[in-house]
Amino acid sequence: TIGIEKKQKRTMKEYRNRIAQIYKWWELHYEEYYENGTRPLSKKEKDDEEKFHHNNTRDIIYSGLNVRMVKAFLSSKKKKRIEADGTVTLTSFSTIKKYNEAIKWGSRQAEQDLPPGYHTEMSAFLQSYKEEVRQAQREDCPVSSKKEPEPAQKKCHTDQEVPVASSIPPSSWEIPDIRTETREAIDNFKYNVGEAILKVVDIKLASGKEVNISVLRNFLNEMERDIIQELELIAMVNNDDVTTNLEAPVPEPTVTVLDAGPGQFTYQGKTRCVPESFQFPPKVNRLNGWRRWLQGAIHVDGTKKWRIKPYRDFRGRTDLHSDKLRNVLKNDWKPIFTIMTEAPGLEIPTELKDIDEAFVLSSFEIATEYLKSCFSYIFKAPEKKINSNTVGTWSHKIRYNQVKKYGTAEDIA
């Protein structure tokens, strides 16, 4: 009995760790959902040893859980490891499944029912991945397992000893934007696939290696997996209902997103374009900050969702209701994003409707290259650390005293 009890406690601790992995991933990649789809733990909850929160500081709001957000996280976990030669090791099905088990356990602990449709959609996702793992095993591709030692890294099965698809340089093909259902998008997709295959053939022939049907089959299989993951992420990003209320069981926000006009909200004796509950998101990274700087953001206030104008259009005392907010805008947001908007060749459309996700990402790359030319010392750090730096950290690192202290002669010039 003691042994069973220890095992149960170990399982519960593992569930909490998996839940923490999920919401921390949201914090890094979809910070708006992180803010609204999770909640801080109370002191009482943290102190309750039976809840096994340990060092966790937040929990998921299970009653309003967006299944697409969960599937996006699981999609990111599919590839356990990618070797130097491009060989991909898939995460075991049992490992992926345990994240779902953790969510179901967490909802029971929180006494919150998961939304209608969650179980059906998640079951379909898991069944699809189970078949993906089986297919990989049939093709002798590595799949991680806790029960057995990791196999010697072998390439996916081919008729002859040639590199598999995943060893093809990523720059040799691109997943096209197929979010629209127009004939033009479909035609472009077909063209890009054809171009990608031709590039693969050229690369192999140029290197003196043979091209056979197995090479192309493996390439297309790998491409299919990446497209499926990309579509899942796109579906999640385009989903309007990505936020839930911070506190259960208050009513869900209305589906309609309302536009916040210049004098939409009245409080403290003044009219403003943001509600009194508005705050700048904490710990937002540069990409998510850039997205808000260009497009604005959805803010949940009570039971309503408001579309707030781009942060670049905020005007100090006119729009923001406290010195704290004005200082955050002035010291954390403006310095880094003002520099980024000065990147040569970058023109920001005057119409908000023209600033779509594709523009956000392409302009971010242009602006990042400009930052590299001006502040090269920042980019000497590991890429993971660079990508996780908050906007406030970036604004600090580009200050003149930091450039003078750490910058190269070209940076200082």
Protein Blocks (a to p, Z undefined) as FASTA:
>chain_A
ZZmmmmmmmmmmmmmmmmmmmmmmmmmmmmmlmmmmpccddfklmmmmklonmmafbdcd
fklocfklmmmmmmmmmpmbacfkopacdddfklmmmmmmmmmmmmmmnopacdehklmm
mmmmmmmmmmmmmmmmmnopacddfkbccddddddddfbdcddfklpcfklpccddfkbc
cfklmmmmmmmmmmmmmmmmmmmmmnopacdfklmmmmmmmmmmmmmmmmmmmmmmmpmb
lcccfbdcbdcddfbdcdddfklpgcehiacfbdfkbccdehiafklmmmmmmnopadde
hjaccddddfklpgcjlmpccfklmmmmmmmmmmmmmmmmmpghiacdfblklmcfklmm
mmmmmmmmmmmmmmmmlmmpcfklmmmpcfklmmmmmpmklmmmmmcfklmZZ
